[in-house]
Amino acid sequence: MTIGKTGQILLADIGGTNARFALSQGDQTGPIDYVKVADFPTVREAIADVLARRCHGQPPPRAVLAVAGPVTNNRCVMTNSPWVIDGNELQPALGFDSVHVLNDFEVVAWSLPALQPADLIPLGGQDGLPGEPLLVVGPGTGFGVSCLVERHGSRLAVVTEAGHATLPAEDEREERVIACLRRRLGHVSIERGALSGSGLQSLYEALAEVEGAQVPHRDAAAITKAALEGSCELSRKTLEMFCAILGSVAGNLAVTFGARGGVYIAGGIVPRFPDFLAASAFRARFEAKGRFQDYLRDIPTRLVTKPDASFLGLTMFAEHNQP
């Protein structure tokens, strides 16, 4: 990759523990540098180190940074690390012409039009309608939701806090589980009550209480493992309820955003059990919207399996937002 060539862009995917950096030129992305956040007091020092090793200290004109946290005015205060990522400070300090700071789920939304069939597992529905909104939802540490909207040749990724909306119940059993969660949590959000790592654990504990089952303490990874192995009946029931709730919530969000281009499932949890998800009530619950069942039936749902979709999204954003 030619150093200092016009059009070169620094891309970054920054989490609470690790950060990944790469240089792109056109549609080509170079090798990824993995950096431990704890090794650098500030993001400025981490980027300077990458530039010194990869660019001999000479920055490319642009930087586009994905961060695991809310972004306001091109700035993010990380919740799980001491780093503050402020694009308006990094630009002059490191000699960039421009620095864009984006929420990590916003970046996943930007990747959606460029994903290939090999990057996805189909989960029902027809072909999405061209030009219609694309929705991505992702259970992981939290519950991320973003929607890519295209109008008149321009694209915008709508970032939401939908994970903090109230968790819905679809039947009496779920109502009893949510009532149990309400006694523990107060407000039962989608994220804390079910669709995240901690949410899966909360679901497991509430379901045990409702059914009067005596089960060992398990975190989300152990619940998933026991469910897939068939070694714990309650873990299996918990994962089944997780998938059903995911379908209901994804369907609610699809009608909310009019996401007739397609609904994509991302995040760190669901790609671990694609076959279980496909065999679950996920798709039936996605479509179960009464008079709008026909509307939902045509919308495709797909599981994103591409591990570096964030870098694809960063590239797509950069191409669409040329200076």
N, C-alpha and C positions, 0 to 999 in steps of 0.2 A: 504494500500500500504506500503510495507516494506521500511523503510528509509535507504538510502545509498546503496541499493541493486545494484549490478553491472548490467548495462544495462538500468537503469532508466534515463529518459531524461526530461529536462525542455523544455516545448513547450510554445511559446508566439506568440500572434497576436497583434501587436502594431500599433495603429492608432494615429491620431493627437489629439484626445480627450480622448479615452479610450484604455486601454491595457488589454488583457486577458492572463492569465497564467494557465498552467495545467502541471501535472506530468504524464508521461506515462511509462508503463512497458509492453514490448511486444506489444500486440494489445489492451491493456487496457489503457484507458485514464481516469485519476481521475477527481474530481470536478474542475470546472473552477473558478479561482479567477479574479474578475473584479476590475481594478485599474483605477482611474482617473489620467491622465497624469499630470494635474495641481497640484496634491497632492505631487508630488516628483520632486525635481529640476533636477534629472538625472535618466536615466534608471538603472544605477548601484544601486542607493538607492531603487528603486522600486523592482528590482529583489532581493536585499538583504532582503527587508521586506517580500517578498513572501517566500523566503527560511527560514527565521527565524520562520515564522508561520507554514510552511508545513514540513520543514526538520530539524528543530531545528538548523538552520544555516549551516548544512552540505550539500554542493551542490551535486547533482547527477553528474556523469561523463561528461554528454554532455548537451548542450543547442542548440536548433534550433529556431530561431526567425524570424517571418515574419513581415515585416515593410512596411508601406504605403509610399513608396518613392524609388528613384533609389539607387541601391547598387553598390558601387565600392570598390574593394579590401576588401570585408567583412565589409564594413562601410557604414552607411547611415546617412546623415544630414536631419532630418525631416523638411519638409517644413511648417507644420502647428503646430509645437510645438518646444520648446527649446531643446528637447532631441537629442543627437547624439548617435547613436547605433554603436559602434565599437567592433566587435567580438574579435579582436586581443588585445584590452585593457581589455574587460570584462573577458576573459579567465583567465589570472593570477590574476586579482583583486578579483575575486570571487571564484577562486579555481576550475574552470572547466578544464577538460582535452581538450575539444574542444568546440568552439562556432561557429555556422554557422548563418550568417545573409542573409536572402533571401527576395527578393521583394514579396509583398503580392500576386501579380498575378502569379508569378512563382510558389508559393505554391498552388494556385488553380489548375494550370496545373498538378502538382504532384498528386492531389487528383483524377483526372479523371478516371484512371483505376479502382479505388476502389469504385466509386459511384455505388449504387444499383438502380434498377428500381424505387423504392419508392422515391429516391432522385431526380428524373428527370421527366419532362413532355415532351413527344415526340412531335416534330414539323415537321415531314415529313422525307422522305428518307428511305433507307433500313438499313440493319445492317452494321456497320462499318467493314472495313477489318482489321483483327488481325495484330498487329505489325506496322500498318501505323500511321503517325502522328495524334495526337489529338490536336485540336485547341480550345482555350477558348477566348471569347471576352466578355467584360463587360462594359456597360454604367453605370456610377455612378457619383461620384464627378468628375472623369475624364473618359477616355476610355481606359481600360486595354486590352492588347492582349498578350497571351503567347502560345507557342506551345510545346507539349511534344513529343519528338522524341526518338524512341527506335531502336537501331542498335546493333546487335551481343550481346544481353543480357544486354546492358548498356542503361541507360536512361539519357536524358538531356532536361531540360526545357529551351527553348529559350525565353528570355525576350526581348520585343520590345518597341519601342516608336511609334507604328503604329497610335496611336490616333492623332499624329501631322502631319500625311500625309494629302495631300489635299483632301477635301471633293468632291466626284464625283457627277455629275448630270446625271440622266437617261432620263429625258424628258425636254421639254421646260419650264414647270411650275417650276421644280426644278432649272433650269438654271436661271430663273428670281429671285427666292428666294436667290440663292447663289450670284447673282449679287448684290442684296440688302445687303446681309451679307458682301460682299467684300467692299462695300462703308463704312461700319461701322467698320470692323475688319482689313481690309487689306488682309492678308492671311487667308483664310477660311479653317481651319483644320477640320478633322472628329470630333474631340472632342469639339472644341469651336463652330462649326457651327451647330451641331445636336446631337451627341451621347454622351451626358452627361447631368447632371442637368442644368448647365448654357447653354449648347447647345440646350436643349429642349426649354428653355425660348427664346433664340436667334431665333430659328426656328419660334416660335409663333409670335414674334414681326415682323420678316421679312415677314411672310405669311400675317399678318395683313396689312402691307404696300403694298404688291403686290396686295391684293384683295381690298384695300381701306376700310377696316373694322375698325370701332371704337369699341375697346374692352378695358376692364379694365386691368391694370397691374396685371400680375399673375406670380408667381414663378413656378418652375417645378412641385411641389406637387399640387398646385392649378390647373394648366393646366391639369394634369392627372386626378384629381378628377372631374373637370368639364367635361372632355371628357367622362369619364366612366359613369357619371350621366346623360349625354345627355343634360346638361344645357347650353352648349356653343358650337355652331357649329364650330367656329374657333378652339377651343381647340380640338375638335374631329378630324378635318382635320389635325391639327398639329401632334397629336399622330399617325394618319394614315401615315403621311409622315415620322415621326420618325421610325416607324416599317418597312416601305418600304426601307428607306435608310439603316437601320440596316441589312436588307436582302441583299442589294447590296454590302455593305461593307464586311459582313461575307462571301459572295460568292467570292469576290475579294481575301480575305485573304485565303480562302480555296484552291483556285487554286494556290496562291502564295506559300503556304507551302505544297501543295500536301496532304491536311489533309483528306485523305480517311478513317481514323479511326473514324472521327466524328467531328462535330463542336458543341461546348457547349456555351450557353448564360448564363452569370453570372452577377455580379454587383448588385447594390442596387435598380435599377429602374424597370427593366422588370419583375421580379417576382411579382410585384404588379398588373399586368394585363395579366396573361397568356391566358385567353380566348380571349381578344382583340387582342393579338399578333397572336394567332392561326388563327383568322378569317381575319387577315390583309393580305396585299400583301407581307409579309415577305418572305414566302417560294417561291412564284413565282419569286420574285426579286432575291432571292438567286440562283435560277437555271438559270436565264436569262443571259446566257453567250454565246449566239450564238452557234458556233460549239462545244463548251464545255458543252452544256446543258445536254447531256447524262452523262458526267463525274460528274456534280453536282447533277443530279437527284438521284444517288445512295448514296450520302453522307448523313448520318443522321444528323439532327439538333435537339438539346435537350436543354431544359431550366433547369438549375440547381436550385433546390428549397431547398437543404440541408443547414440549417443555419450555421452549424459549419464545412463546407467543408475545411476551412483553417486548422483546427486541424487534419483532415484526411490527408491533403496534407503534413503537417509537419511530421506526422508519417511515411507516405510513403517515403518521402525524407530520413528520418533518417534510415529506414530499408534498403534503397537502397544504402546508403552511410555509411556503417558500418566502424568503424576505423580498 
